[in-house]
């Protein structure tokens, strides 16, 4: 045990690692037996740094153990109100979630967020915010998750902390990946990758490139996926992390499956089997077994299929149920077994997953494939009618012919009367439904609130005295879309934009269509700065989500006018008028932007 051991000595040793997290961990671990030779501050520093590096290497149990040791020293030393405790607390929360995936992480991050505010620590504020965003995501609260991540990104962008910035970008990318908005996910992951390359953070660069490949696979861009896979394989071969051979083969399985090459899938499955023991993340193991099942089903290897379904697939069913590929493969398996009720069940689950997608190109191809599969199912399950022998007809006397004819005419008259009554009844029902209040409140095309209902709801909210903000949104250049591509495509574009907005808004927010391409949104109990942030997010989301139709990409953008409720406004119509003035100002300034109403805008319009 060396009495001269200090933090400076350890940091000097770390300079030889050459940005390798794996080597850094080995050096830090070698000093752990001499931990009591260090001062209290240096002991905390060593365990904290070790926890952070373990986490970056996805060794979550070791990260949790190290962060707990650091917290124990801090608590015993009475340093719970220090910056060090705050930093360790965040590491502990992240590691705890990675190991247990329960709600305790959220409680720890709430505590960290309050401490960071108290100490005005912007880096820790940003880290606790993007951790809280992950909690929101697990609760399906996407609007607040996006808000927290945007706030974290805004904070960190102004600070010189590229590593933390890259982590926030990676979290934003993960959020969009889980929302199936793959183009948006790709953009943020590529930016994170650039930072890791620029600062030569090799281990994080590998993870970032791995995430990129998965996203390219989801977008069916196999050429780009293969290109990045080759780079990843080349760099991973130099890594000391023993789990990378498995992950390389796992990606190869996914690429081969997407290219509809089951023989290659099976080959890579066999190559990956030997590396399974090194993998901590059970979800990746589940995906590996899913690919194995895909190859066995497609190649019709009966023994392999049955053993997988009765073994690993059953064990991992909860994890696999979120993946479309699982339902596709199981539907094909049960189709061959002629268990049609199970085929239909998996097709329904598949459809539910597709309905949540924000990436239109992926959605269209996925839906087309599901429809083709469903048509095949209907064809297979259609049973031919059984031919029945005609009854023997005995010859009738000539005098009975008139009686038979009279009976037939009577039957025809009754049938005609019944049909007339049915048609009349349907007309009555049609008009009743058309004018029913529940139908009147919905727009026929987009199924959001109708103009009449939106205006009525706006008056009610204005008169009840509660604060709210009003957004008026208009699609830029929508008339050109109708003229170039036709009104049918224009209708599809409106539905696409509505789906984007619905996913980005909270449950309590109200969205209505108030014009051809104009929409209104009520943000209840929302301050103007938060409403502006939400508006900017909507603007970016629409602009970054082009509509794909028959191989063509239609670029979209929107202008937004924003106003909050003020005492000088006497009626809701005043509020709406001011929001529309702000909208026109946004359009006059080039579109694709948000304008908050200012009194001088009214004066300029009058001029």
C-alpha positions, 0 to 999 in steps of 0.5 A: 500500500503506497502512502504517496497515492493521490488523485494526481498520481491516478490521473497521470496513469490515466493519460496513457489510456488513449481515450479507451474507456476499457483501459481507463476502467482497468487502471481505476480498478487497479487502484481500488485496493489502495482506496483508503490511502486516498483522501475522502474527496479522492475516494469519492472521485475514484468511485464516481469516475469508475461508476460513470465509465462502467455505465458508459460501457453498459456494465450497469451492475458494476456502475450501480455498485460503485455509485453506491460506495461513493454515496455511502462515503458522502453520507458518512462524511455529512456531504449530502448537500455538496456538488459531489453528492449531486453528481453521484446521485445522478449516476446512481439513478441512471445505473439503478434504472438500467439494472432494475427498470423501476420507478425509483430512478424517477424519485432519485432524479427528482431529488437531483433536479431540485439539488441542481436548481439549488446549486445552479449547476447547469450540467447536472440540471441537464443530466437530471432533465434528460433522465426525467425525460426517460421516466416520462417516456416510460409513462407514455408522456411523450409531450413532457419527455420531448419538453424535458429533453429540449430544455436539457439540450438548450442548457448544454448547448451553451456550455463547453461539455461535448460529452454530456451534449452527446449523451443528451443527443443520444437520449433524444435519438432514443426517444424518437426511435421509440416513437418510431420517428426514425428520420428524426432519430437518425439526425440526432444520433449522427450528431452524437456520433460526430462529437464522439469521433471528434473527441475520440471517445472510441467506446461510445462511438461504437455504441452510437454507430450500433444505434445508427445501424438499427435505425437504418434497418428500420428505414429499410436502407440496407446499403447504408446499414451494411456500410456502417456495419463494416466500419463498426466491425473493423473498429469493434475488432480492436475493442477489448469489450468481449460483448462486441462479437455478439452484437456484430453478429446480431446486427448481421442477423437483422440486416440479413433478415431485412434483405429476406435472406434466411440462410444468412440469418441462420449462419450469423445466428450460429456464429453468435451462439458462442458469444451469448454468455458475455451479454448482460442485456437480455433484450438483445438476447431476446432479439437474437432468438427472434432472428433464429426463429425467423430463419427457422420459420422461413426455411421451414426447419420444423424441429428448430421452430418448435424448440424455439417457440416452446423454449426461448421465445416463450421466456422472452415473449414480453420483451418481443411483443413490442417488435413488429418482426415478432408478430410477423414471424408468429403469424407466418408460423401459425398460418402454416399450422392453420391456427387462424385465430392466432394468426389474426391475433398477431396481425391485430397486434402488428397493426396496433404497433404500426398505428403508433409510427410517426415515420410515414415511409416506414408506416406505408411500406409496413401497412402495405405488407400487412394488407398483403398478408391479410389478403393472403389470409382471407384467401387461405381461410375462404372455404368453398361452398358445399354443392347441394343436390337439387330437390326432385321436382314432380310435374305439376298439373297445368291448372296449378301454374297460375297459383304458383305465379300468384304466390311468386308475385305476392312474395315479390311485392312483400320483398319490394315493400321491405326493401323500400322500408329499409332504404327509407330507414337508412336515409333517416338514420343517415341524416340523424347521424349527420346531425348528431352532436357527437358526429357534428363535433368531429371533422369528417376528414381528419377526425379531430374537432370540427370548426363549430365545436372548436369555436364553441369550446374556445368561447367556453374556455375563454368565459370560465376564466382559466388561463390557456394559450391558443395556437393557430397553425397553417400549412405552408404552400398547401395549395401548391400540393393540391395543384401538383399532386391532386386533392386526394394526396392533399387529404392524405397530407392533412391526415399525416400532419394531424397524426404528428400533432396528436403524438406531440400534444398532451391528452388534455390539449384540444386540436381542431380543424378550423379551415382547409389547411388551418388548425387551432390548438388550445393549451390549457393551463400553459404559460406563454413561454412553455406554449412557445416551446411546444409550438417550435417543437411542432414546427420542427416536427412537421418540417422534419417529417415529409410525406411519402407517396408513391416513391415521392417525398413531399416536403412540409412546413407550417406557420404558427400564430400564438397568443395567451389569454389577456384581461383586455380581450373581451371575447374569444373572437378577439383572441382568435383574431390576434392569433391569426394576425400573428400567423399572417406575420409568420407567413409574411416572414417566410413561413416555417416559424412561430410568432407570438402576438405583439400589440404592434402587429395589429398597428402594422396590419391596420397601416 
